[in-house]
Protein backbone atom coordinates (compact mmCIF):
# COMPACT_ATOMS: atom_id res chain seq x y z
CA UNK A 1 0.00 0.00 0.00
CA UNK A 2 1.52 3.31 -1.11
CA UNK A 3 0.82 6.35 1.04
CA UNK A 4 2.42 9.69 1.77
CA UNK A 5 3.92 9.71 5.26
CA UNK A 6 5.64 12.31 7.38
CA UNK A 7 9.42 12.16 7.19
CA UNK A 8 9.52 12.85 10.94
CA UNK A 9 7.59 9.60 11.55
CA UNK A 10 10.31 7.46 9.95
CA UNK A 11 12.73 5.60 12.20
CA UNK A 12 16.12 4.78 10.68
CA UNK A 13 17.54 1.57 12.26
CA UNK A 14 20.80 2.36 14.12
CA UNK A 15 22.80 -0.24 12.16
CA UNK A 16 21.76 1.31 8.82
CA UNK A 17 24.83 3.22 7.67
CA UNK A 18 24.49 6.74 6.24
CA UNK A 19 24.00 6.66 2.49
CA UNK A 20 26.41 8.22 0.06
CA UNK A 21 25.61 11.52 -1.68
CA UNK A 22 21.89 11.59 -2.51
CA UNK A 23 21.85 14.89 -4.40
CA UNK A 24 19.73 14.69 -7.55
CA UNK A 25 18.34 11.24 -6.69
CA UNK A 26 14.73 10.70 -7.73
CA UNK A 27 12.20 10.61 -4.90
CA UNK A 28 9.40 9.27 -7.11
CA UNK A 29 10.19 5.66 -6.21
CA UNK A 30 8.54 4.96 -2.83
CA UNK A 31 10.70 3.99 0.10
CA UNK A 32 9.90 0.74 1.93
CA UNK A 33 8.71 0.87 5.54
CA UNK A 34 6.84 -1.22 8.09
CA UNK A 35 4.75 0.14 10.97
CA UNK A 36 6.14 -0.01 14.50
CA UNK A 37 3.13 -0.94 16.60
CA UNK A 38 0.30 1.27 15.25
CA UNK A 39 -0.63 1.18 11.56
CA UNK A 40 -0.43 4.99 11.61
CA UNK A 41 3.23 4.99 12.55
CA UNK A 42 5.90 5.54 13.45
CA UNK A 43 7.43 3.59 10.57
CA UNK A 44 10.69 1.63 10.48
CA UNK A 45 12.72 2.15 7.32
CA UNK A 46 13.55 -1.09 5.47
CA UNK A 47 14.86 0.23 2.18
CA UNK A 48 15.37 3.64 0.56
CA UNK A 49 17.74 5.59 2.82
CA UNK A 50 19.24 7.49 -0.13
CA UNK A 51 15.76 8.45 -1.39
CA UNK A 52 14.82 9.59 2.11
CA UNK A 53 17.98 11.71 2.36
CA UNK A 54 17.25 13.20 -1.07
CA UNK A 55 13.78 14.23 0.10
CA UNK A 56 15.29 15.82 3.22
CA UNK A 57 17.76 17.77 1.07
CA UNK A 58 14.78 19.16 -0.87
CA UNK A 59 13.24 20.26 2.46
CA UNK A 60 10.23 18.04 1.99
CA UNK A 61 8.13 17.11 5.00
CA UNK A 62 6.47 14.03 3.48
CA UNK A 63 7.55 11.18 1.20
CA UNK A 64 5.82 8.41 -0.69
CA UNK A 65 6.25 5.06 0.97
CA UNK A 66 5.25 1.46 0.40
CA UNK A 67 3.94 0.25 3.74
CA UNK A 68 4.23 -3.52 4.25
CA UNK A 69 2.94 -5.64 7.10
CA UNK A 70 4.26 -9.07 6.10
CA UNK A 71 7.62 -10.57 5.22
CA UNK A 72 6.47 -11.79 1.79
CA UNK A 73 5.10 -8.35 0.85
CA UNK A 74 8.43 -6.78 1.83
CA UNK A 75 10.34 -9.28 -0.33
CA UNK A 76 8.00 -8.69 -3.26
CA UNK A 77 8.72 -4.96 -3.11
CA UNK A 78 12.48 -5.51 -2.72
CA UNK A 79 12.44 -7.79 -5.76
CA UNK A 80 10.97 -4.99 -7.90
CA UNK A 81 13.14 -2.20 -6.47
CA UNK A 82 16.47 -4.03 -6.68
CA UNK A 83 15.92 -5.82 -10.00
CA UNK A 84 19.20 -5.56 -11.92
CA UNK A 85 20.90 -3.53 -9.16
CA UNK A 86 24.17 -4.40 -7.45
CA UNK A 87 23.67 -4.48 -3.70
CA UNK A 88 26.58 -4.30 -1.26
CA UNK A 89 27.28 -6.95 1.36
CA UNK A 90 26.61 -4.44 4.15
CA UNK A 91 23.27 -3.47 2.65
CA UNK A 92 22.33 -7.15 2.45
CA UNK A 93 22.92 -7.47 6.19
CA UNK A 94 21.09 -4.22 7.00
CA UNK A 95 17.99 -5.30 5.09
CA UNK A 96 18.09 -8.77 6.64
CA UNK A 97 18.33 -7.44 10.21
CA UNK A 98 15.52 -4.92 9.63
CA UNK A 99 13.29 -7.71 8.33
CA UNK A 100 13.99 -10.14 11.20
CA UNK A 101 10.76 -9.25 13.12
CA UNK A 102 8.63 -9.80 10.00
CA UNK A 103 10.64 -12.92 9.16
CA UNK A 104 10.05 -14.40 12.61
CA UNK A 105 6.33 -13.71 12.32
CA UNK A 106 6.29 -15.41 8.92
CA UNK A 107 8.04 -18.47 10.36
CA UNK A 108 5.68 -18.58 13.32
CA UNK A 109 2.53 -18.50 11.18
CA UNK A 110 3.85 -20.88 8.52
CA UNK A 111 3.88 -24.65 8.58
CA UNK A 112 6.32 -27.33 7.49
CA UNK A 113 9.03 -26.41 5.02
CA UNK A 114 7.99 -22.74 4.93
CA UNK A 115 9.65 -22.33 8.31
CA UNK A 116 13.08 -22.67 6.73
CA UNK A 117 12.36 -20.82 3.48
CA UNK A 118 12.43 -17.25 4.80
CA UNK A 119 16.13 -16.72 4.07
CA UNK A 120 15.76 -18.32 0.64
CA UNK A 121 12.88 -15.97 -0.22
CA UNK A 122 14.96 -12.93 0.76
CA UNK A 123 17.97 -14.33 -1.13
CA UNK A 124 15.92 -14.49 -4.33
CA UNK A 125 14.16 -11.16 -3.71
CA UNK A 126 17.48 -9.30 -3.57
CA UNK A 127 18.56 -10.91 -6.84
CA UNK A 128 21.61 -12.53 -5.27
CA UNK A 129 21.44 -15.88 -7.08
CA UNK A 130 23.30 -14.45 -10.09
CA UNK A 131 26.14 -13.10 -7.93
CA UNK A 132 26.68 -15.25 -4.85
CA UNK A 133 25.79 -18.73 -3.64
CA UNK A 134 23.42 -19.41 -0.71
CA UNK A 135 26.51 -20.43 1.30
CA UNK A 136 28.09 -17.02 0.67
CA UNK A 137 24.82 -15.34 1.64
CA UNK A 138 25.01 -17.15 4.98
CA UNK A 139 28.68 -16.18 5.30
CA UNK A 140 27.80 -12.49 4.84
CA UNK A 141 25.16 -12.65 7.57
CA UNK A 142 27.50 -14.51 9.95
CA UNK A 143 30.43 -12.13 9.43
CA UNK A 144 28.41 -8.94 9.88
CA UNK A 145 26.59 -10.40 12.87
CA UNK A 146 29.94 -11.10 14.55
CA UNK A 147 31.28 -7.67 13.57
CA UNK A 148 28.28 -5.37 14.06
CA UNK A 149 26.38 -7.13 16.84
CA UNK A 150 29.09 -8.92 18.84
CA UNK A 151 31.81 -6.36 18.02
CA UNK A 152 34.54 -8.99 17.72
CA UNK A 153 37.73 -7.17 16.51
CA UNK A 154 38.82 -10.00 14.21
CA UNK A 155 35.37 -10.10 12.58
CA UNK A 156 35.42 -6.32 12.09
CA UNK A 157 38.79 -6.62 10.35
CA UNK A 158 37.61 -9.46 8.10
CA UNK A 159 34.45 -7.52 7.16
CA UNK A 160 36.63 -4.59 6.08
CA UNK A 161 38.70 -6.95 3.92
CA UNK A 162 35.51 -8.42 2.43
CA UNK A 163 34.06 -4.97 1.68
CA UNK A 164 37.25 -3.99 -0.16
CA UNK A 165 36.80 -7.03 -2.36
CA UNK A 166 40.09 -8.61 -1.28
CA UNK A 167 38.27 -11.78 -0.14
CA UNK A 168 34.99 -13.41 -1.04
CA UNK A 169 32.42 -13.81 1.78
CA UNK A 170 33.15 -17.53 1.90
CA UNK A 171 36.93 -16.99 2.13
CA UNK A 172 36.49 -14.27 4.76
CA UNK A 173 34.40 -16.57 6.93
CA UNK A 174 36.94 -19.38 6.55
CA UNK A 175 39.86 -17.15 7.57
CA UNK A 176 37.86 -15.80 10.51
CA UNK A 177 37.03 -19.31 11.75
CA UNK A 178 40.61 -20.52 11.42
CA UNK A 179 42.15 -17.55 13.20
CA UNK A 180 39.56 -17.51 15.97
CA UNK A 181 38.88 -21.19 16.56
CA UNK A 182 41.84 -22.99 14.98
CA UNK A 183 42.34 -24.67 11.61
CA UNK A 184 39.81 -27.53 11.14
CA UNK A 185 42.00 -29.12 8.45
CA UNK A 186 44.85 -29.40 10.94
CA UNK A 187 42.47 -30.98 13.42
CA UNK A 188 41.43 -33.52 10.79
CA UNK A 189 45.08 -34.47 10.42
CA UNK A 190 45.24 -35.14 14.16
CA UNK A 191 47.24 -32.06 15.08
CA UNK A 192 46.32 -30.19 18.22
CA UNK A 193 45.44 -26.56 17.49
CA UNK A 194 44.73 -24.11 20.26
CA UNK A 195 42.44 -21.08 19.72
CA UNK A 196 44.34 -17.88 19.10
CA UNK A 197 43.94 -14.82 21.29
CA UNK A 198 43.24 -14.27 24.97
CA UNK A 199 40.43 -15.95 26.92
CA UNK A 200 37.11 -14.15 26.47
CA UNK A 201 35.04 -12.92 29.37
CA UNK A 202 32.46 -15.38 30.72
CA UNK A 203 29.59 -13.15 29.56
CA UNK A 204 30.97 -13.11 25.99
CA UNK A 205 31.46 -16.88 26.00
CA UNK A 206 27.88 -17.41 27.22
CA UNK A 207 26.53 -15.14 24.49
CA UNK A 208 28.52 -16.89 21.75
CA UNK A 209 27.53 -20.41 22.84
CA UNK A 210 23.85 -19.54 23.38
CA UNK A 211 23.70 -17.87 19.96
CA UNK A 212 25.39 -20.90 18.36
CA UNK A 213 22.97 -23.32 20.03
CA UNK A 214 19.95 -21.28 18.92
CA UNK A 215 21.30 -21.12 15.36
CA UNK A 216 22.06 -24.85 15.30
CA UNK A 217 18.50 -25.63 16.39
CA UNK A 218 17.19 -23.88 13.28
CA UNK A 219 19.84 -25.52 11.10
CA UNK A 220 18.93 -28.96 12.44
CA UNK A 221 15.27 -28.43 11.59
CA UNK A 222 16.20 -27.38 8.07
CA UNK A 223 18.56 -30.31 7.49
CA UNK A 224 15.94 -32.76 8.72
CA UNK A 225 13.65 -31.57 5.94
CA UNK A 226 16.19 -31.90 3.11
CA UNK A 227 15.12 -35.35 1.96
CA UNK A 228 16.82 -37.03 -1.04
CA UNK A 229 19.20 -34.83 -3.02
CA UNK A 230 17.86 -33.31 -6.23
CA UNK A 231 19.42 -34.56 -9.46
CA UNK A 232 19.96 -30.90 -10.43
CA UNK A 233 22.60 -30.52 -7.71
CA UNK A 234 26.07 -31.21 -9.07
CA UNK A 235 28.67 -33.53 -7.58
CA UNK A 236 30.95 -30.52 -7.16
CA UNK A 237 28.36 -28.73 -5.03
CA UNK A 238 27.83 -31.81 -2.87
CA UNK A 239 31.57 -32.29 -2.34
CA UNK A 240 31.94 -28.62 -1.36
CA UNK A 241 29.10 -28.91 1.15
CA UNK A 242 30.49 -32.10 2.64
CA UNK A 243 33.88 -30.43 3.14
CA UNK A 244 32.25 -27.47 4.91
CA UNK A 245 30.00 -29.66 7.07
CA UNK A 246 32.92 -31.88 8.11
CA UNK A 247 34.94 -28.80 9.10
CA UNK A 248 32.03 -27.42 11.13
CA UNK A 249 31.44 -30.81 12.76
CA UNK A 250 35.11 -30.96 13.75
CA UNK A 251 34.92 -27.54 15.39
CA UNK A 252 31.75 -28.55 17.25
CA UNK A 253 33.35 -31.77 18.52
CA UNK A 254 36.43 -29.86 19.63
CA UNK A 255 34.28 -27.29 21.51
CA UNK A 256 32.42 -30.12 23.26
CA UNK A 257 35.69 -31.84 24.25
CA UNK A 258 37.12 -28.60 25.65
CA UNK A 259 33.91 -27.96 27.60
CA UNK A 260 33.96 -31.46 29.08
CA UNK A 261 37.62 -31.20 29.99
CA UNK A 262 37.08 -27.80 31.59
CA UNK A 263 34.13 -29.15 33.60
CA UNK A 264 36.23 -32.10 34.79
CA UNK A 265 39.07 -29.81 35.89
CA UNK A 266 36.65 -27.52 37.73
CA UNK A 267 35.12 -30.42 39.68
CA UNK A 268 38.55 -31.81 40.57
CA UNK A 269 39.75 -28.40 41.74
CA UNK A 270 36.67 -28.12 43.93
N, C-alpha and C positions, 0 to 999 in steps of 0.2 A: 504494500500500500504506500503510494507516494503522497507525502504531505509536506507543507512548508512548516518548519519548526524554528523556534528561536535558537540562535547560535549560543546564547547564554545557558540554554537548557542541555547542552551537549557536554558529556563527561568524556575527557580523553584519558584512556587507561594510562597509568603511570609508566608502564613498560614500553609504551608506544613512543618511539624516538621521534624527535622533531623532523619534519619533512624538509627536503632541500628547497631551494628557491621556488616559490609557487606563483611568481609574477607572470601574468598573462595566461594562466591556466584557466580553462573553461570551467564554469560553475554550473553548466547546464545539466551535466550528468549528476544524478542524485548521489549523495553519500549514503552509506549503509549504517543503520543504527538499530539498536534493540532497546525497548523500554526497561528502565530499572524500577521495578515495583509497579507503579501506576502506568496505565496505557498513555496517559497524558504527559509522561516524562517525570523526571529527567531521562535523557537517552544516552546510552553508552555507545561510543563510536566503535564500529567494527572495521570499516574501510572508508577511505576518502579523506585522510588527514591533509593532503596537499590541496584538495578542493576546498576544504574547510578553511585552511589558511588563506587561500586565494580570496574567498568571500570576505574574510576579516580584513584583508588588505584593501578591499573595495569599500570598507566601512558599512557592509551590509549587516542587518540585524537578524535576518532570517535566511534559511537555505533550504533547498529542496532535499528531502531525504526519503529513502526507501526504508520503511519501518517493518522489521521482521520479528516474528514471535517464536519461530521454530528453527531448528538447526537446518532442516532441508530447504526451507525458504531462503535462509542466509546463503547456503551453498549454491542455490539456483541463481541468486543475484551475483555472487562472486564469479560464477562461471561465465556470465554475460559480460561483466565489467572487465575481467582479466583475460578474456579470450585473445590469444596472440601476444599478450604482454609478457615481458620477462620480469619475474618477481624475485626479489632478493631473499637470501636465506633468513635474514633477520625479520623481514616482513612476513615470511611464512610462519615463523614462530609467534609473532605478535598477533596475527589473525587467529592462529590456533588457540592461543591462551585466552583471547577475548571471547572465543566461541565455546570454551569449556563448559560454562553453565548451560548453554543451549544443548551442547553435545551430551552432557550428563542426563538432561531431561529426555532427550531422544532415546538414549540407551535404556532409561528407566521405563519408558512407555512402550518400547519395542519388545518383540519376542524373538527367541531363537537366534539365528545367525545375524539379525539386524543389530544385535548388541555389539558385535565386533566390526561392523561395517562403517561406523562413523568416521574413523580416520581415512578409510578408503574413499568415502564420498567426498571429503574435503580435498584429498589428494587429487582426485579427478577434477573437482570444481576449480581448483587453482591452475589447472592445465599443466601439472608437473610430470605427467607420464611421458612426455616427449623430451624431458630434460634430465630427470633423475629417477632412480628406481625407488620402489617402496622402502627398501632397506635404507637408502640414503635419506629419504624423508624422515624415517625414524631416527636416524643419526643426527639430523638437524635439530629435531625436537629435544633429543637427549643432551646434546652439547649446549644448547642455549638454556635448557632448564638448569644444568649444572652451573653455567656461567651467570645467568641473570637471576635465578631464584636462590641457588645455594651459594653463589659468590665464591666458587672455588677458583683460586688464582690460576691453576694449571688449565682449567676449562676456559677461563677468560682469555688466556693466551692462545689456546688452540682455536677459539672462535675468531679471534683477530686474524690468525693465519688462514682460516677457512674463508673469511670475508674478503681477504686480499686475493683469493683464488690460488694460493700456493699449494693448497691441499683440497682434495674432494671431501665432502662430508663424511664419507665412509672411512677415508684415510685419517681424517682428523680424529674421529671417534676411536679408531684403532690405536693411534699414537697416544691419545689421552688414557685409554685403558691400560696400555703397557707401562706408561710412565707412572701411573697412579697405583695400579694394582699388581704390576709385574707382567712379564711376558708369558702368555699362555702357551706359546710354542715351546718355550724353554721348559715349562712345567710338563708338557707332553713328552719331552725327552728325558724326564726324570730328574731335572736339575732344580734344586731349591732356589726360589727367587723371592726375596723379601720385598715388601712394598717400599717404594721410595718416599722420602719425606718424613717429617716428624709425626708423632702420634696425635691424632685429632682429639678434640675435646669430646667428652662423653655425650654431650647434647648433640654435637654434629654427627657422631657415629650412630646415635639412636635415630636421628632424622634420616640419614642415608639408608640404614637397614630397613626402617619402616616404609620408606618410599619404595625401596626395591621389592619388598614383600608385596606391597599393594599392586605394584606394576606387574609382578610375576603372576599374581592371581588373575589379572585380566589376560595376560599372555597365555596362561594355562587353559583358560576357557576358550580362547580363540584356537589354540592348537588342537584341543579336543574336538573341534568342529571341522577340522580340515578334511577328513575323509581321504579317499584314494586320490593320488596325484592326477591332475589333468594331463592328458597327452600333449597339450599345447605348451607345457613347461619343459624347457630343454634340460638335457643332462648337465650342461654347464651351470645352469641356474641351481639345480639340485645340489651339485657338488659344492658350489659356493655357499649355499645355505648350510649344508652339513658342516663345512669347515667353521663357519661362524658359530653354529650351535654347539659344536664340540668345544670351541674356545670358551664360550660362555659357561658351558657345563663345568669345565675345568676350574674356572674362576669361582663358581658357586661351591664346588666341592672343597676347594682350598679355603674359602671363607668359613665353611662349616667346620672343617678340621681345626682351623685356628681358634674358632669360638669354643669348640669342645676342649681343646688343649688349655685355653685360657680359663675356662670354668673349672677344669681339673686342678690347675695350679692354685686358683683362688680358694678352693675347698681345702687343699692340702695346707695352704698358708694359714687358714683359719684354724 
